[in-house]
Amino acid sequence: MRFFLFLALLFPGISFSNENSFEAGKWPIDRLQAEVPSYRVEDEKAKIQSLVYEGEPVDGKPTEVFAFFASPRTLGILAEGENVPGIVLIHGGGGTAFSDWVWMWAKRGYAAIAMDLSGHRPPEPRYDESGKKIADAHHPKDQRIRLPKGGLNQTHAEKFQSIGGPIDDDWPYHAVCNVMKAHTLLRSFPEVEASLTAVTGISWGGYTTCLAASLDDRFSAAVPVYGCGFLHVGESVQKPSIDALGERKDLWVQAYDPSSHLSKCTVPMLWVNGTHDKHYVLDSYAKSYRLVSSAQTFRIEPRMRHSHQAGWAPDEIQIFMDSLLKNGKPLPELGKLQTWKDQTVAVDYTSAVPLAEAQLHFTREAGIRTGRNWESRPAKMEENRILAEGLPKDANTFFITVTDERGAMVSSGVGFQPALP
């Protein structure tokens, strides 16, 4: 993987590359969108199909990607001639293709594909005697099998340390390529309405969602859960790995940090995170969503847990997708957070469903964000405006949440005192 870099150092002034090499931070988008990858389905009659599709080459050699696919058609509940929206599901660090996740979205009326981005495949789904899926969301690592033609693994070496030279060993490059290939494949299936597709990912999958949604304009909706950009600043647990790159740090940030690409995003987004997430800290989160010019909705939950299961659990994700892909009633829309001189916090809103509750959340504490205590107070619901009086003057981070009568919760953007640079 370092062969071409070695030759370049040995023979300066001469360019060495292979036909599949691209500059770090650039992707062959036209090819990835136009070419349906070759694939094979292992059992056409399965409710959740195991398929293997052509991945992006590594060192000029072909690779394969494993994915689970399910839809109302594979479940036997799709009406003749009916088309459904599609959704791409991206796992996080240590994750894989999760059959539970695919099953959940297929039951909701979507054609869903979830790929493994580490060159492995998990065990086959299990069902009880009635045909109902048995939950197996964790898919322990010791039960996963390395594909004979599996691509890059998902370790820090491939994510960070590989930067420089050919992109063949850069996991972020391959992750986006193989997500876009899965998207192109999904759109080619006969039951999928190709103009109505979405993407969601959790943790590193949320990171990859930010990149994919910024580069692939075919999506109609995107939900990064936890994941964001600006991993090279603040308290992110990824910052030491990026700092360790030394002179290559700026190259990694320019190529693979979502902060370098989010300004290109034209896809409506729902940002899902918690106040105490150490992987994707609120400061980096706010800097990330401020780069995006498309419509944005937020769901920031006090002390939201960080896991795959916690990441796909919020009902607001389906409500958001349904509103854009199935004409469902949308989540409440909150305007820009306002702070008045008398320490009143306000936000304008519109909602297709009556609101049931509004709250102000804030922290006065300093130090590492995962260790700060947060407080919550009721806020007043007026016609088209939420008012929260008496924000403490020493509060340094705050936001408002509203919950509608469906139990769907959304938040304002995050306010900071002093303001973020």
C-alpha positions as CSV (number, residue, x, y, z in Angstrom):
1,M,0.0,0.0,0.0
2,R,3.0,2.3,0.5
3,F,4.7,1.0,-2.7
4,F,3.9,4.1,-4.8
5,L,4.9,6.5,-2.1
6,F,8.2,4.6,-1.7
7,L,8.9,4.9,-5.5
8,A,8.0,8.6,-5.4
9,L,10.6,9.2,-2.7
10,L,13.2,7.1,-4.5
11,F,12.7,8.8,-7.8
12,P,11.7,12.4,-7.2
13,G,10.0,14.3,-10.1
14,I,8.5,11.1,-11.5
15,S,4.8,10.4,-10.9
16,F,3.8,6.9,-9.8
17,S,0.2,6.0,-9.5
18,N,-2.3,3.3,-10.6
19,E,-5.4,3.9,-12.6
20,N,-7.6,3.7,-9.5
21,S,-5.7,6.3,-7.5
22,F,-7.3,9.7,-6.8
23,E,-6.1,12.6,-4.8
24,A,-7.1,12.4,-1.1
25,G,-10.3,14.3,-0.5
26,K,-11.6,13.7,-4.0
27,W,-13.9,11.0,-5.1
28,P,-14.9,9.7,-8.6
29,I,-18.5,10.8,-8.0
30,D,-19.7,10.6,-11.6
31,R,-18.5,7.0,-11.8
32,L,-19.9,6.0,-8.4
33,Q,-23.3,7.5,-9.3
34,A,-23.5,6.1,-12.8
35,E,-22.1,2.5,-12.6
36,V,-24.3,-0.1,-10.8
37,P,-21.8,-2.4,-9.1
38,S,-22.0,-6.1,-9.9
39,Y,-23.5,-8.1,-7.1
40,R,-24.9,-11.5,-6.1
41,V,-27.7,-12.5,-3.8
42,E,-27.2,-15.6,-1.8
43,D,-30.8,-16.5,-1.3
44,E,-33.5,-14.7,-3.4
45,K,-36.3,-16.1,-1.1
46,A,-34.8,-14.8,2.2
47,K,-36.8,-12.1,4.1
48,I,-33.4,-10.4,4.8
49,Q,-31.2,-11.0,1.8
50,S,-27.4,-11.5,2.2
51,L,-25.7,-9.9,-0.8
52,V,-22.1,-9.2,-1.9
53,Y,-21.4,-6.3,-4.2
54,E,-18.3,-5.0,-5.9
55,G,-16.3,-2.7,-3.8
56,E,-13.7,-0.1,-4.6
57,P,-10.3,-1.6,-5.7
58,V,-7.4,-1.7,-3.2
59,D,-3.9,-1.6,-4.8
60,G,-5.5,-2.4,-8.1
61,K,-7.1,-5.6,-6.8
62,P,-10.9,-6.1,-6.8
63,T,-12.7,-6.1,-3.4
64,E,-16.2,-7.1,-2.3
65,V,-18.5,-5.7,0.3
66,F,-21.1,-7.6,2.3
67,A,-24.6,-6.1,2.9
68,F,-28.0,-7.1,4.2
69,F,-31.0,-6.0,2.2
70,A,-34.7,-6.1,3.0
71,S,-37.8,-4.4,1.7
72,P,-41.6,-4.8,1.8
73,R,-41.0,-7.0,-1.3
74,T,-38.7,-9.4,0.5
75,L,-41.1,-9.5,3.4
76,G,-43.9,-10.4,1.1
77,I,-46.0,-7.3,1.9
78,L,-45.5,-5.1,-1.1
79,A,-48.5,-4.6,-3.4
80,E,-48.1,-5.4,-7.1
81,G,-46.6,-2.5,-9.0
82,E,-45.9,-0.5,-5.8
83,N,-42.6,1.3,-5.3
84,V,-41.1,2.3,-2.0
85,P,-38.4,4.7,-0.8
86,G,-34.9,3.5,-0.1
87,I,-32.5,4.0,2.8
88,V,-28.8,3.4,3.2
89,L,-27.7,2.4,6.8
90,I,-24.1,3.0,7.8
91,H,-22.7,1.4,11.0
92,G,-20.2,3.0,13.4
93,G,-16.8,2.0,14.7
94,G,-16.7,-1.7,15.7
95,G,-20.0,-2.2,13.9
96,T,-21.1,-4.2,10.9
97,A,-24.1,-4.7,8.7
98,F,-26.9,-5.0,11.3
99,S,-29.8,-7.2,10.2
100,D,-32.0,-5.8,13.0
101,W,-31.6,-2.3,11.5
102,V,-32.5,-3.5,8.0
103,W,-35.5,-5.4,9.3
104,M,-36.8,-2.4,11.2
105,W,-36.8,-0.1,8.1
106,A,-38.3,-2.8,5.9
107,K,-41.2,-3.2,8.3
108,R,-41.6,0.6,8.1
109,G,-42.1,0.4,4.3
110,Y,-38.6,1.1,3.1
111,A,-36.1,-0.8,1.0
112,A,-33.0,-0.8,3.3
113,I,-29.4,-1.8,2.7
114,A,-26.7,-2.0,5.4
115,M,-23.2,-2.8,4.4
116,D,-20.1,-3.8,6.4
117,L,-17.3,-1.3,5.9
118,S,-14.5,-3.4,7.5
119,G,-14.2,-6.2,4.9
120,H,-16.2,-8.7,7.1
121,R,-19.6,-10.3,7.2
122,P,-21.8,-11.0,10.3
123,P,-23.8,-14.1,11.0
124,E,-27.0,-14.8,9.1
125,P,-30.3,-13.5,10.6
126,R,-32.3,-15.8,12.8
127,Y,-36.1,-16.2,12.9
128,D,-38.4,-18.0,15.3
129,E,-41.0,-20.6,14.3
130,S,-43.5,-18.0,13.3
131,G,-41.0,-16.3,11.0
132,K,-40.5,-13.3,13.2
133,K,-36.9,-12.1,13.4
134,I,-34.9,-12.8,16.5
135,A,-33.1,-9.8,17.7
136,D,-29.3,-10.1,17.2
137,A,-28.2,-6.5,16.9
138,H,-24.8,-6.9,18.6
139,H,-23.3,-9.4,16.1
140,P,-20.2,-10.1,18.3
141,K,-16.9,-9.6,16.5
142,D,-15.8,-13.1,17.1
143,Q,-18.8,-14.3,15.0
144,R,-17.9,-12.2,12.0
145,I,-16.0,-13.7,9.1
146,R,-13.4,-11.9,6.9
147,L,-14.4,-11.9,3.3
148,P,-11.9,-13.5,0.9
149,K,-11.9,-10.3,-1.1
150,G,-12.7,-7.9,1.8
151,G,-11.5,-4.4,1.5
152,L,-9.9,-2.2,4.2
153,N,-10.4,-2.9,7.9
154,Q,-11.7,-0.1,10.1
155,T,-8.9,0.6,12.5
156,H,-7.1,3.8,13.4
157,A,-4.3,2.8,11.0
158,E,-6.7,2.9,8.0
159,K,-8.7,5.9,9.3
160,F,-5.8,8.2,10.1
161,Q,-2.3,6.9,9.8
162,S,-2.6,6.0,6.1
163,I,-2.9,9.6,4.9
164,G,-0.4,10.5,2.3
165,G,0.5,8.8,-0.9
166,P,-2.1,6.7,-2.8
167,I,-5.6,6.6,-1.4
168,D,-5.7,2.8,-1.6
169,D,-5.2,2.4,2.2
170,D,-7.4,5.4,3.2
171,W,-10.5,4.1,5.0
172,P,-12.5,7.3,4.7
173,Y,-12.1,7.3,0.9
174,H,-13.2,3.7,0.6
175,A,-16.1,4.1,3.1
176,V,-17.7,6.9,1.0
177,C,-17.1,5.0,-2.2
178,N,-18.7,1.8,-0.9
179,V,-21.6,3.7,0.6
180,M,-22.2,5.5,-2.8
181,K,-22.0,2.1,-4.6
182,A,-24.6,0.7,-2.2
183,H,-26.8,3.7,-2.9
184,T,-26.4,3.2,-6.7
185,L,-27.2,-0.5,-6.3
186,L,-30.2,0.3,-4.1
187,R,-31.6,2.7,-6.6
188,S,-31.4,0.0,-9.3
189,F,-33.7,-2.4,-7.6
190,P,-37.2,-2.5,-9.2
191,E,-39.2,-1.9,-6.1
192,V,-37.2,1.2,-5.1
193,E,-38.4,4.7,-6.1
194,A,-35.0,6.0,-7.1
195,S,-35.8,9.6,-6.6
196,L,-36.7,9.0,-2.9
197,T,-33.7,7.7,-1.0
198,A,-32.1,8.6,2.3
199,V,-29.0,7.9,4.4
200,T,-28.5,7.6,8.1
201,G,-25.4,6.5,10.0
202,I,-24.3,6.1,13.6
203,S,-21.1,7.4,15.2
204,W,-18.4,6.8,12.5
205,G,-21.4,6.0,10.4
206,G,-22.7,9.5,11.2
207,Y,-19.3,10.9,10.2
208,T,-19.6,9.0,6.9
209,T,-23.1,10.2,6.5
210,C,-21.9,13.8,6.7
211,L,-19.4,13.0,3.9
212,A,-21.8,11.0,1.8
213,A,-24.6,13.6,2.0
214,S,-22.1,16.4,1.1
215,L,-20.8,14.5,-2.0
216,D,-23.9,12.5,-3.2
217,D,-26.7,14.9,-4.1
218,R,-29.1,12.1,-5.0
219,F,-30.2,11.7,-1.4
220,S,-33.5,13.3,-0.3
221,A,-32.7,13.2,3.4
222,A,-29.8,12.5,5.7
223,V,-29.6,11.8,9.5
224,P,-26.1,11.7,11.0
225,V,-26.4,10.3,14.5
226,Y,-23.6,11.6,16.8
227,G,-21.2,12.0,13.8
228,C,-19.9,15.4,12.7
229,G,-16.8,17.2,11.7
230,F,-14.1,19.2,13.4
231,L,-12.6,16.1,14.9
232,H,-9.3,17.9,15.1
233,V,-10.3,20.5,17.6
234,G,-11.7,20.6,21.1
235,E,-12.4,17.6,23.3
236,S,-13.0,15.0,20.6
237,V,-11.5,11.6,21.4
238,Q,-10.2,11.5,17.8
239,K,-8.1,14.6,18.2
240,P,-5.0,12.9,19.6
241,S,-4.9,10.5,16.6
242,I,-5.1,13.5,14.2
243,D,-2.5,15.5,16.2
244,A,-0.2,12.5,16.0
245,L,-0.1,12.8,12.2
246,G,2.2,15.8,12.6
247,E,2.9,17.4,9.2
248,R,0.2,15.3,7.6
249,K,-2.5,16.6,10.0
250,D,-3.6,19.4,7.7
251,L,-3.8,17.0,4.8
252,W,-6.1,14.6,6.7
253,V,-8.4,17.5,7.8
254,Q,-8.6,18.9,4.3
255,A,-9.3,15.5,2.8
256,Y,-11.4,13.6,5.3
257,D,-12.7,15.8,8.1
258,P,-16.4,16.6,7.3
259,S,-15.7,20.2,8.0
260,S,-14.0,20.4,4.7
261,H,-17.1,19.1,2.8
262,L,-20.3,20.0,4.6
263,S,-20.6,23.4,2.9
264,K,-21.4,21.5,-0.3
265,C,-24.3,19.7,1.3
266,T,-27.7,20.3,-0.3
267,V,-29.5,17.5,1.5
268,P,-32.1,18.2,4.3
269,M,-30.6,16.9,7.5
270,L,-31.7,15.8,11.0
271,W,-28.8,16.0,13.4
272,V,-29.1,13.6,16.4
273,N,-26.8,13.8,19.4
274,G,-26.6,14.1,23.1
275,T,-25.1,16.7,25.5
276,H,-22.4,14.4,26.9
277,D,-21.1,12.6,23.8
278,K,-17.3,12.4,24.1
279,H,-16.8,11.3,20.5
280,Y,-18.7,14.1,18.8
281,V,-18.7,17.0,21.3
282,L,-21.3,19.8,21.1
283,D,-18.8,22.5,20.2
284,S,-17.6,20.5,17.1
285,Y,-21.2,19.6,16.4
286,A,-22.4,23.2,16.3
287,K,-19.5,24.2,14.1
288,S,-20.4,21.4,11.7
289,Y,-24.1,22.1,11.3
290,R,-23.4,25.8,10.8
291,L,-21.6,25.0,7.6
292,V,-24.6,23.4,6.0
293,S,-26.9,25.6,3.9
294,S,-29.7,23.1,3.4
295,A,-32.7,22.7,5.7
296,Q,-31.7,21.4,9.1
297,T,-33.5,19.9,12.1
298,F,-31.9,19.1,15.5
299,R,-32.6,16.5,18.1
300,I,-30.2,17.0,21.0
301,E,-31.1,14.9,24.0
302,P,-29.6,15.5,27.5
303,R,-27.3,12.5,28.3
304,M,-28.2,10.5,25.2
305,R,-26.4,7.2,25.3
306,H,-23.8,6.4,22.7
307,S,-24.4,3.0,21.0
308,H,-25.8,1.6,17.8
309,Q,-29.0,0.6,19.4
310,A,-29.5,4.0,21.1
311,G,-28.6,5.6,17.8
312,W,-31.3,4.0,15.7
313,A,-33.9,4.0,18.4
314,P,-35.3,7.6,18.2
315,D,-38.7,7.6,16.5
316,E,-37.9,11.1,15.3
317,I,-35.6,9.6,12.6
318,Q,-38.5,7.8,11.0
319,I,-40.8,10.8,11.3
320,F,-38.2,12.9,9.6
321,M,-37.7,10.4,6.8
322,D,-41.5,9.9,6.3
323,S,-42.1,13.6,6.1
324,L,-39.6,13.9,3.2
325,L,-40.1,10.6,1.4
326,K,-43.7,9.5,2.3
327,N,-45.6,12.8,2.7
328,G,-45.8,12.2,6.5
329,K,-46.5,15.0,9.0
330,P,-43.1,16.7,9.7
331,L,-41.3,17.3,13.0
332,P,-41.8,20.7,14.6
333,E,-39.6,23.4,13.0
334,L,-37.7,25.7,15.3
335,G,-36.1,29.0,14.2
336,K,-32.9,30.5,15.3
337,L,-32.2,30.6,19.0
338,Q,-32.5,34.1,20.4
339,T,-31.1,35.4,23.7
340,W,-32.5,38.7,25.0
341,K,-30.9,41.2,27.4
342,D,-33.1,40.1,30.3
343,Q,-31.7,36.5,30.0
344,T,-34.8,35.3,28.3
345,V,-34.2,32.6,25.6
346,A,-36.7,32.5,22.7
347,V,-37.2,30.5,19.6
348,D,-40.0,30.8,17.0
349,Y,-41.7,27.6,15.8
350,T,-44.2,26.0,13.5
351,S,-45.7,22.6,14.1
352,A,-48.1,20.4,12.1
353,V,-48.8,18.6,15.4
354,P,-49.8,20.4,18.6
355,L,-46.9,20.8,21.1
356,A,-47.2,19.1,24.5
357,E,-44.1,20.4,26.2
358,A,-41.2,22.8,26.0
359,Q,-38.0,22.9,28.1
360,L,-34.8,25.0,28.5
361,H,-31.7,22.9,29.1
362,F,-28.4,24.5,30.2
363,T,-25.1,23.9,32.1
364,R,-23.2,26.4,34.2
365,E,-20.2,24.1,34.7
366,A,-16.8,24.2,33.0
367,G,-14.4,21.5,32.4
368,I,-14.7,18.4,30.1
369,R,-18.2,18.3,28.7
370,T,-18.8,14.6,29.6
371,G,-18.4,15.6,33.2
372,R,-20.8,18.6,33.3
373,N,-24.1,18.7,35.1
374,W,-27.1,20.0,33.1
375,E,-30.3,21.5,34.4
376,S,-33.7,21.7,32.8
377,R,-36.6,24.1,33.3
378,P,-40.1,24.3,31.7
379,A,-40.5,26.9,29.0
380,K,-43.6,28.8,28.0
381,M,-45.4,27.8,24.8
382,E,-46.9,30.8,23.1
383,E,-48.4,30.9,19.7
384,N,-45.5,30.4,17.3
385,R,-42.9,31.2,20.0
386,I,-41.2,29.4,22.9
387,L,-40.0,31.6,25.8
388,A,-37.7,30.5,28.6
389,E,-37.1,33.2,31.2
390,G,-34.3,33.5,33.6
391,L,-31.4,31.8,31.9
392,P,-28.7,32.0,34.6
393,K,-26.0,34.5,33.7
394,D,-23.3,31.9,34.3
395,A,-24.9,29.4,32.0
396,N,-22.3,28.7,29.2
397,T,-24.2,26.2,27.0
398,F,-28.0,26.0,26.4
399,F,-30.8,25.0,24.1
400,I,-34.6,24.6,23.9
401,T,-36.5,21.4,23.2
402,V,-40.1,21.0,22.3
403,T,-42.1,17.7,22.3
404,D,-45.3,17.3,20.2
405,E,-48.3,15.2,21.0
406,R,-46.8,12.2,19.2
407,G,-43.9,12.3,21.7
408,A,-41.5,13.6,19.0
409,M,-38.8,15.8,20.4
410,V,-36.7,18.3,18.5
411,S,-34.3,21.0,19.7
412,S,-33.0,24.4,18.8
413,G,-29.5,24.8,17.8
414,V,-27.0,25.1,20.7
415,G,-26.3,28.5,22.3
416,F,-22.9,29.3,23.8
417,Q,-21.8,32.1,26.2
418,P,-19.4,33.4,25.0
419,A,-20.3,32.6,21.4
420,L,-18.3,30.0,19.5
421,P,-15.7,31.5,17.2
